[in-house]
């Protein structure tokens, strides 16, 4: 796999704030001198306010804010927290990636920046798998030496596997899942945990394999999100977990604004 270094330093000391506004949590990270600081801040999205954003920023003089948002009602709150320019990612954002996709008007900003990030990290064809509240799969292929986003898939996240039976049956309990659990459960809780973990990981592997079969080409696989490491451990997927993948994509756009 051929890697490109996206974490470089230059003589600039400008400070940017990158924001990943997702359904469950809003994550914030600074970039200084066009380099990610790797210090991550969290605010529950349901509790997002101007004051809480400003508390994270503190007295840092931010010159640019770049936001990946999948929660439209949060945009006004985020914008109101800053006096500097705030850019919300869309397909019209400046980037070194083209789109061959019928639904660009409804393409989530998270999917755009994840695809952009993997196209920067290695040569296409590649795929970004983001396992959070939802699990998204986004594929980039090379066309005339330019990375092109061609689409992907959207599936439930691991939490949906864990909570569905509790929400829709009379007696089955709510469960949580650790990184490992037996495939053959010895009690009701273990049985649900087994199907949740191994079903989720098998789903991720199966979708990747179906996409590779359709493309007739292997994919460089990058996983991210709170549950992104689980398929690597439990489904033996040949891939790499990148904790801050979304911020790599946001940084790519910030450099071009």
C-alpha positions, -999 to +999 in steps of 0.1 A: +000+000+000+014+034-010+010+060+018+009+098+015+018+120+044-010+144+053+004+154+086+031+178+075+044+210+091+052+243+074+061+278+085+025+288+090+012+292+126-024+297+116-049+279+138-080+262+124-108+244+141-122+212+125-156+200+137-173+166+131-209+172+140-224+137+140-257+123+153-244+112+187-213+132+194-198+164+181-160+161+179-136+190+177-099+191+168-075+220+162-050+222+134-019+244+139+004+251+110-017+228+088-010+199+112-036+181+133-030+185+170-045+150+177-062+163+208-098+155+205-127+172+223-163+158+226-197+174+231-228+153+231-247+165+200-280+167+219-263+192+243-245+213+217-246+250+225-227+282+216-213+283+252-201+247+251-183+253+218-167+285+231-156+267+262-137+242+241-121+269+220-112+290+250-088+319+241-074+302+210-075+326+181-091+306+153-089+319+118-111+293+101-136+267+111-144+237+088-174+216+097-186+182+086-223+182+098-250+156+094-273+174+118-288+204+099-304+219+131-269+223+146-255+245+118-269+278+132-255+270+166-220+263+152-220+294+130-231+316+159-201+304+181-175+321+158-167+355+143-142+339+118-153+322+085-172+289+090-172+265+061-197+236+060-185+208+038-204+198+007-196+185-028-188+221-038-160+223-012-125+227-027-109+192-029-088+169-051-116+145-058-144+143-083-178+127-080-196+101-102-227+097-081-263+103-088-273+117-054-247+144-047-274+167-034-281+143-005-246+130+000-236+133+036-207+156+045-192+127+066-191+105+036-175+132+015-146+138+040-140+102+047-137+093+011-115+123+006-093+112+035-087+077+021-079+091-013-052+112+003-038+083+024-032+058-004-037+052-041-072+043-051-092+020-053-100+024-016-129+024+008-137+042+040-158+024+065-172+046+093-188+025+121-208+049+143-245+054+148-248+043+112-221+024+093-211+040+060-191+025+032-176+050+006-156+039-024-130+059-044-115+047-076-089+062-100-100+077-133-073+094-154-051+097-123-078+115-104-096+100-074-133+097-081-160+090-055-184+064-070-208+056-041-211+031-013-236+018+012-253+028+045-261+002+071-271+002+108-244+007+134-236-018+161-260-001+186-289-010+163-280-047+166-278-044+204-310-025+210-334-037+184-346-068+202-350-050+235-371-023+219-393-047+199-398-077+222-414-082+256-387-101+275-353-097+258-329-074+276-308-045+264-272-056+260-238-040+255-210-056+235-173-058+242-146-064+217-148-101+221-176-125+230-182-162+223-200-171+191-220-197+210-238-179+238-244-198+271-273-176+282-297-151+267-275-121+272-245-138+256-267-151+227-277-115+219-242-103+223-229-130+199-254-122+172-248-084+176-210-085+175-205-113+149-235-103+128-222-067+127-186-077+118-198-102+093-220-075+077-191-052+073-169-079+058-196-091+035-204-056+021-167-050+014-163-083-003-194-076-024-180-043-035-147-058-044-165-085-065-185-058-083-154-037-090-133-068-099-106-053-078-093-054-042-099-023-021-075-007+003-097-007+035-097+020+061-120+018+091-129+046+116-156+054+141-163+042+176-168+006+165-145+006+135-118-016+151-142-044+158-144-059+123-106-060+121-105-081+152-135-103+147-139-107+110-102-107+100-106-079+075-074-068+059-075-031+067-063-003+089-081+015+117-076+053+116-091+071+146-091+106+131-100+097+095-127+123+092-104+150+105-079+141+078-106+149+052-115+181+069-079+192+070-076+185+032-104+210+026-092+235+051-058+237+033-077+247+001-099+274+015 
